Amino acid sequence: MIIMNYNMLSVLLAFIIMELYNLRRLISNKESIKVLITYVVITASSLVIGLLLAAGRRPASPAEWIQWIFKMIGVVK
């Protein structure tokens, strides 16, 4: 269990370093803010999903999210 956590930490660190390098290149090329936001959202979501799958936890499906939102606003009990 501890070895898996160190492996995940090292993968996370490598991922962050690569993303910062890519983000620096995007900023130096003066890309629009929409491109930067899209890039950050896609890479962050892929990182979260990858870490959840590696940890053995299945991410929630969109149907579960929709059901949770409907319960939160009171449409479904």
ChimeraX attribute file (.defattr): number of C-alpha atoms within 10 A of each C-alpha:
attribute: neighborCount
match mode: 1-to-1
recipient: residues
	/A:1	7
	/A:2	7
	/A:3	8
	/A:4	11
	/A:5	11
	/A:6	11
	/A:7	12
	/A:8	15
	/A:9	13
	/A:10	12
	/A:11	14
	/A:12	14
	/A:13	12
	/A:14	12
	/A:15	14
	/A:16	15
	/A:17	12
	/A:18	12
	/A:19	16
	/A:20	12
	/A:21	11
	/A:22	13
	/A:23	15
	/A:24	12
	/A:25	12
	/A:26	15
	/A:27	12
	/A:28	9
	/A:29	9
	/A:30	10
	/A:31	11
	/A:32	10
	/A:33	10
	/A:34	9
	/A:35	11
	/A:36	14
	/A:37	10
	/A:38	11
	/A:39	15
	/A:40	14
	/A:41	12
	/A:42	10
	/A:43	14
	/A:44	14
	/A:45	11
	/A:46	12
	/A:47	16
	/A:48	12
	/A:49	16
	/A:50	15
	/A:51	18
	/A:52	13
	/A:53	12
	/A:54	12
	/A:55	13
	/A:56	9
	/A:57	11
	/A:58	12
	/A:59	13
	/A:60	9
	/A:61	8
	/A:62	9
	/A:63	9
	/A:64	11
	/A:65	11
	/A:66	11
	/A:67	13
	/A:68	13
	/A:69	13
	/A:70	13
	/A:71	12
	/A:72	11
	/A:73	9
	/A:74	9
	/A:75	9
	/A:76	10
	/A:77	8
